Amino acid sequence: MKKFLSILMVLLLIVGCSSPAESAETKTVAVTSSGQSEGLELEVTFEGNEIREVRVVEHQETEGISDPAIDAIPKAIVEHNSIAVDVVSGATITSLGIIEGVKLAIEQAGLNVADFETEVSKEPSESKVTTLDADVVVVGAGIGGLAAGLEAALNGAKVIVLEKMPMTGGSTMMSGGLILAAESSISETLGNTETWEDLANYWYEVSEEQADKDFIDLAARTSGENIDWMIENGVDMKEEITKLHSSHEFAFGHRTAGFDDVPAGGGVGFTQPLTDKIVELGGEVLLQTPGQELIIEDDKVVGVKATNNNGDDITINAKAVVIATGGFAASDEYMKEHMPYLTAGSAAHNGNTGNTGDGLTMGEQADAKMLFHDSGINLGTNYPTYYGYGEEYTGLYVTPDGERFMNETEFHFVRTRKLMDLGFNDVWAITDQTNDRVEASVEAGQAFKADSLEELAELVGIDATALTETVTQYNALSEAGEDTDFNKDAQYMQAVEGPTYYALKLFMGNSGSIGGLVTTIDGEVLNNNDEIIEGLYAAGEVASGQLMYKEYPGSGSAIAMYLAFGRQAGRAAADYVK
């Protein structure tokens, strides 16, 4: 009996000394999820019923935009052993993709998902009251704000840049990395003969001569040197120049290098090097710190009040403030007021979610003058074919009334302008040609197919007689080899004859607004009496009303313009400080 008790005590000691970590099974599960793109590959390591590690090992997400989520979400899941964590603002889809991937890994590990859905309690952090001092404070870190901040720093100013999102870059970061310019060093190397006057004339013509000609000329005249300025400050550019569209006479398109695998995020190639340069020169960049209101004393702007994601109240005393907060396309209130035809679910906002009109609100506080044209960067495209952007699709377009309205091979932003005049947002591509993407669009509910035009018309809600007459006329012109209605080149006039007919919806999307604060050519903000508001400057989308009108001139135009006037405002602010 005594021997049995001794053995039992030894066994109890062994069990008691074994830690859960030593006895729990460790396993790593590899899964593939989807964020902005397919192929979000994760490895999730479990130790018993705990998540020990989450690694994103491969992804095709937009570089720069997705980085905060890829960094923060795995850490939060491991810290709380829960997938009920908050998404990262500005990278919501990537955040959700990681969370869904971990959920899939939990299932594959044979564990219960519900055990990992514990609500994450948010410990209230103690907020602070902070006062900072600067020569120039820039509110917003898109291309306009970064250009302003860097130019001010290069001219000797102490600079603080505020950015409400978890990363710098604004809408520019989400672009394909294209910028328009003439007479750059790249142009000279390639022997391009396009002049800045050619670029200015193009922009001015597209504005229907409603833009401020002096502003257009300055943006075009400095476009080449601005490319070289970015290169000097760390931006890597391709040695190539392209046309925006084959219908255009001149080639102005310069592109960032190194982002071929992330075409939707090439704009990071502009914004990250400029951000790094500001910091290198001693400037501060405060992320997740939106400017809340201007500090005004004796009719002069002398600083900004801000609040960060910790709830800290920050007062920044400055001799000059540059508003570069982007546009208002993510604000329902401002959209209803200044782009009413795109509200009520009639368009999708695919731009920067931080563009909620903050700079307009701040400008109103100082009685700033505003200029709007009820227009924006709007374009109808189909998903997932992306017909409507570029030149792949050259077939028949009809309005919701079933009417043909343009030469379908014209530049895509011209189509938006024509639709504005007609009072339509959406358009249908009518074809008898199919491919895997067309069939995928049908499966996604973004397209319809039928065995007759009458059946197709019923499916999409178009008058059958109108659609049939339009297709009949289009086919007759195709047979004749001459488009006497809209003068489309005969090589693109291909009859729509079935036996299967497709209608692909080009849903209007918005990626930016046009309009905002009115400034002098040096970026000084004017009040409603056309007087300069001392100490206040603006640049970028928040002050774009003098640069564009109804039609967007094409990819890379806004970046070129906002870069030019960001530098202009930053230089003027630094001079004012001196």
N, C-alpha and C positions, 0 to 999 in steps of 0.2 A: 504493500500500500504506500509505504514511504517512497519507494522507487517510482511509483506511478505519479505521485504528487510532484516529485522533482522534475520528471519529464514534462508534466503539464505546465509547471512554472517556467521552464525553459522555452516551451512553445509560446506561452503568453508573452514572454519577454521579446522573443523574435518578432511576433506579430506587432507588439506595441512599439517596437523600434522601427518598423517599416513605415516610411512616409508615403502619403498618397501619390506623390510624384513618382516614387520608385515602383509602386505597384500598378499605376495607371498605364494603360496601353497608349503609346504614341503612334500616330499615323498621319501621313501627309496625303492630301487629296488634291489632284490636279483637275481643274474644270475650265471650261470656256464659256464666257458670258458675252453680252453685247452692251456697249455703251452708245456713243455717237456712231461707232462703227462696229462691225463684226470683229471677232478675234481678240476679245479682252480675256487673256489667259491669266488664271490665278493659281497659286498653290496655297492651300490652307492646312496648317498643322494643328492637330488636336492632341491633347493629352487628357485622356479620360473624357470628361464632359466639359473641358475648357478649351477655348480657342487660344493657342499659344502664339501663332504667327499667321499673318495674311500677307502674301507677296503678290504684286502684279509683275509677272515675269515677261509678258509680251502684250503689246497693245497697238492699235492703229488710231488711237484717239488724237484729237487735235493738240499738238504740242503747245504748251503755254496755257491754254484754256483748261486742259484736263489735269495739269500738274498738281494744283492744290488738292484736288479730290484724291488723286493717286497717292499723295503723301498723307493726307489727313484721315481718310475713311478707314484704311486698314488699321491705323494706330488706334482710332476710336473704338473699333470693333473689338480689338484685343484688350484694350483697357477696360471696357465694360462687359466683355464676354457676351455681347449682344449685337444683333443686327438692327436694333431699333435706334440707330444713331441719326443725327441730323445730316442732311445732305449739305454739300458745300455750295454756297450761293455762286452762281455763274458757271458752275460745273455740275448741274443737277443730274443730267443724263448719265454722265460718267459715274457719279456717286451712286446712282441707283443700279447701274450695271455691276459695280463692285459688290454692292449689298446683295443683289440677286445671285451673283456668282458664289458668294459665301453661303447663301441659303442652299444653293444646289450642292455645295460641298458638304454641308451638314447632312443633307439627305443621303448623299452617296457614302458618307461615313457611317450610316446606319443609326444616326442620332435623331432626336426629336426636335424639329425646328422650333416648336413652341417654347422649349427650354432656353432658347437663345433670342427670345423676343421680349425680354424684360425691359420695361420702360427705363430709359436712362435718366436718372435724376440729375438735374442741373444745379450744381452748387452755386448759390449766388456769390459772385466775386465782389470784393469791395472796390467800388469805383473810386477814382481819384480825380482831383482837380489839378490840371497841369497848365502852365503857361510857358509858351515857347516864343522865341524871337527870330525873325528872319528879315532879310531885305525884301525878298519877293516870295510870296506863297502862291503856288499854282494849285488850283482845285480841279482835279481830273488828270488822269495819266494815259490818255490816248495819244495819238500821234501829235495832235495840237498841243496838248499839255506837256508832253515830253520834250517837244521841240522848244516850247517856251521856257521850260525849266532849264534845259541844257544851254540854250542861247544866253539866258540870264546868268547862269553860272560861268560860262565862258567869258562873259563880260564883267566878271568880278563880283557878282551878287551872291550873298548867302541865300540859298534856296531851300524851301521845304515844299514837297509835292504831296498832296493828299489824294488818295484813291479809295473809293468806297468799296470796290470789289477786292477779292483776295489776291488779285494779280494785276499788274499794270498791263496796258495794251488797248483797253477799250474796244471799240468796234474794229479798229485797225488790226488787232491781234486775230480777229475772226476772219479777216479777208484772205484772199489767195496770194497776197504778197506782191500785187501789181501796183505800179505807180506810173503816171504819165509824166513825161519830161522831154524837153528838146535841148539840144546843144550841151549835153553832158559830156564828160570825158569818154564815156562808153560810146556815145554817138560819134564822137570824133574818131575813136579807134576803129569803129565799124564803117566809117565813111558815110554816115547818114547825112542827108542834106536838109532834113526838116528843120525849120527855124522856130524860134519861140513865137514869132508872129503867126506862123501856121497853127500852132497850138492855141494861141489866144483867139484867133479867128474862129476856130472850131468851137471852143467853149462859148464864145459870144453868140455865134449863130444858133447853137443848141438852146441857149437861154432866150431865144427870140428877141435878142437885143434888150432884154429887161435887166440883165445883171449890170453891176457897176463896172463900166469898161476899165476904169483905172485899177480896180481890184483884179479883174481878169488879167490885165496886162502884167501886173506885178507878179501874180502867181505863175504865169507862163514865162515871163522874162527870167525869173529866178529858179525855174524848175530844174534846169541843168546843174546849176551851182549847188542846189539843194541835194541832188543826188551825190555830188562829190563831197558835200559837207557830211552827209550820213556815212559815206565810205570812210572819211577821215576819222569819224567817231565810232568806228567798229562795225558798221553794217556791211555785210558781204552781199554783193550784187552779181547777177549773172552777166556775162558778156554777150548779151543778146537784146534785141529790140523787136517788138512785134506790133502788128496792127490789132486794134480791138475787134475789127470785123472786116471781112473781105470787101465790103462795100465802101470802106473808108479809103481815102486817098493817101493818108500819111500814117507812118508807124511811130508811135510815141511810147509804147509799153515797155517799161523796165521792170525787172522782177528780182526779188531777193533770191539768194542762192542757198542751197542746203536744205530745202524743205520740199523736195520733189515727192517724197513719200507721204507728205501731209499737205495736199494741195489746198485744203480748206483752212490751213493754219499758217500759211507762209508769211502772214503779216507779223508773226512773232519775230521774224527775221529783222523787221524794222525796230520793233518796240523794246525787245530785251536788250540789245546792245546800247540803245539810247538810255535806258534805265540804268544799266551798269555804268555808263559814263557819268551820269549825274552823281551817282554814289561815289565814284572814283574821285570826282572833283570836290567832294565834301558835302554834297547836298543830301538831304534826308528825304526818303520816300516812305510815307506812312500808309500802309495798306489797311483795308477795312476801316477807313477813317473818313467818312463823308463830311464835306463841309456843310454846315447847317445854316449859317447866316453870316452876313457881312458885319464888320464892326465899322460904324460910320461916326466920325466926329467932325463937327464944323464943316459938313458937306464933303468931307474927304473920307475915302475908304482907307482904313488903317489896320485892317486885319480880318481874320475869319475865326468864327467859333465852330468847333467840330466835336463829334462824338465818335469814339471808336467802338469796336465790337465787345470790349470789356465794360462799356458804359461810362468810360472816363470822359469827363468834360474837359476839352482842350481849347484854350485860347491861344491863338497865334497872332502876336503883334507883328505887323509888317508894314513896310513903307509903300508896297504896291501889291495888288492882288490880280492874278490872271484867272478868269473863269474859263475852264476848258472841260466842262462836265459832260460833253456829248449832247445828244439831242433829246427828244421827248417821246420817241416811238414806243417805249415800254410803259407809258403813262396813259391809262384810259381817259383820264380827265383832259389832258392836253390833246390827245388824238381826237376826241369828240369835238374839241374846239377848233383845231387847226387842220385836221384831215378827216372830216366827218364821213366821207364816202368810203372809208376803210374800216369803219367801226362795226360793232354788232356782229362779230363773227364773219365778216366778209373778207377778212385777210388774216394771214398768219404773220406774227412778228418773229423774224428769224435773226434779229440783230442782238446787240448787247443788252442783257436784261437790266443793266445798271442805268440805262438811258431813260430816266424818268423825269427829265425836265428840271433837275435840281438847280442848274444854272439860271434858268428862266425865273424860278422862284426867288433866287438871290438877287437877280437883276431887278425884279419888280420892287424889291425892298428899297432899291436905290433910285426908283423912278426911271429905270432904263427904257429907252426907246426900243420897240420891237418891229420886226418886219417878217411877215409870213406870206406864203403863196398857196396854201392848202395843197402842198405837194410833198413828196418824199422819194426815197429810193425804192421804188415799187416795181415788181416784175412778176408776171404769171409764169409758173413752171408746173410741170407734171411730175409726180413721184410714182415710181422710182426711175422713170425714163430720163428725167430732166429735160424733156422736150420743152422748148420755149426759151432756153438759155443756150447761147451759142448758135451754131449753124448746122447741127445734125439734121434737125427736122425742117424741111422746106415745103411741106405739103399744105393742104387747105386748113385755114382757120375760119371759124364762124363765131358770131356773137351768140348770146343766149336766145336771140331772136332768129337764129339760123341764117344770118346774113354774112356774106364775105365782106371784109372791110379794109384789106390792105394787100400789098405785095408781101408775101410771107417771108421773102428772103431779106427784107430790110433789117437793120440793126434792131435787136430785141427791145431796147428801151424806147425806140420809136413806137413800137406797138403799144406800150403803156400810155404814151402821150395820146395816141389815137383813141384808145379806150376811154381815157379821161373825157375827151370831147364828146364821145358817144354816150357816156354815162354808165359804162359797164366796168366791173372789176374782173370778171372771169371770161374765159374764152375756151372754145372747144377745138381740139385738133381732130379732124375727120380724115380717116385713112382706111385703106384695105391692106396695109402692110403691117406685119407683126414680127416680133422677136421675143426673146425671153423676158426682156424688161417690160414690153407691152403687156404680155400675159401676166407678169407679176403685178403690173398696175391694175389690171382687171381684178386680180385676186385681192388686191388691197382696197378695192372700192373706189379707185381713182380713175377708172376707165370702164367703159362698157363695150360689149360686142354683140352683134346681132346678124341675122341672115338677110336682113333687108334694111333699107334706109328708114322705112316707116316704123319698123320695130325699134331701130336704134333711137329714132326721134322720141318715141314714147318712153324709152328707158331713161333718157337724159332730160326730158321735159321741154323739148323743142317742138315747135309746130311742124308737123310732118310735111305739109305742103311746102312750107318755106325752105326746109332743109333739102327736100327733093329737088326743088327748083334751083337752089344754089349749086348743088352737086351736078345737076344736069348742065347748067351754064358753064361750070368749071370744066367739065368733061368736054364740052363743045369747043371751048377755047384751047384745051390741051390738044384735041384732035386737029384743030386749025393751025396749031403751032404759033399762035400769037395771043398774048394776053392783052386784049384791048380794054379791059376793065381797070387793071392796076399795073400793067406793064412789067409783069414778072418775066424773067428770061425764060425762053421756050424750053430750055433743058430741064427746068424745074417743074414744068407743067405736065404732071403725070395724072392721067384720069383715075378717078376713084370708082372702080367697077365691081368690087366684090371678089369672090362670092361672100366673104365675111367682111363686115364693116365694123370699124372701131371708132369710138369717140373718147378722147383722152382729155380730162379736165385740167386746164392750166389755172391752178388756184393762185390768186394774187398773194404775194409775200412782200413784206416790208422789212428792209434792213437798215433804215435810217430816215431821219426827217430833214426837211429843208426849211430854214428860217430861224429866227431868234433875235439875239441882241444886235443892235446897230452900232457899228464902230467907225472910227476914222481909219484911214489906211494903215496907221500905226497900231491899230488894235485898241485904241482908247474908246471906252464905252460912252455913248452919248445918252443924255436924258431926253425927256419928251419936249424939252425946249431947244433941242439940238446943241446943248452945251456939253462939254467934256466933263464927265464925272471924275474928279481928280483922284488918282491912285487906283482906278479900276480899269482893267483890260480884259479882252475876251478873244478867244481864237477857237477854231474848229467847228464842229457841227452845231454847237450852241450859238454860233454867229455866222451862219451860212446863207442867210437871206440875200446878201449882196453878191453872192458868188454864183448862185443857181436860181432857176425859175421853176418851170413845171416839169421838164424832162431831165432825168439824170444823164449826164454826158457819157457815162460808161465807167467800168471798173478802173480804179486807179486815179480817177479825177478828184474825188473828195480827199484822198490821202495827199495828193500833190498840193491841193489848195490849202488844206489844214496845216500841212507841214510849213508851207510858205508863210502863212499868217501866224502860226505858232512862233516861228523864229522872229517874225516882225514884232509881235507883242512882247516876247521875252526880251528882245534887244531894247525896245522902247521902255519897258518897265525898269530894266537895269540902268538905262540912261536917266530916267526920272529919279531913281534912288540916288544916283551920283549928284 
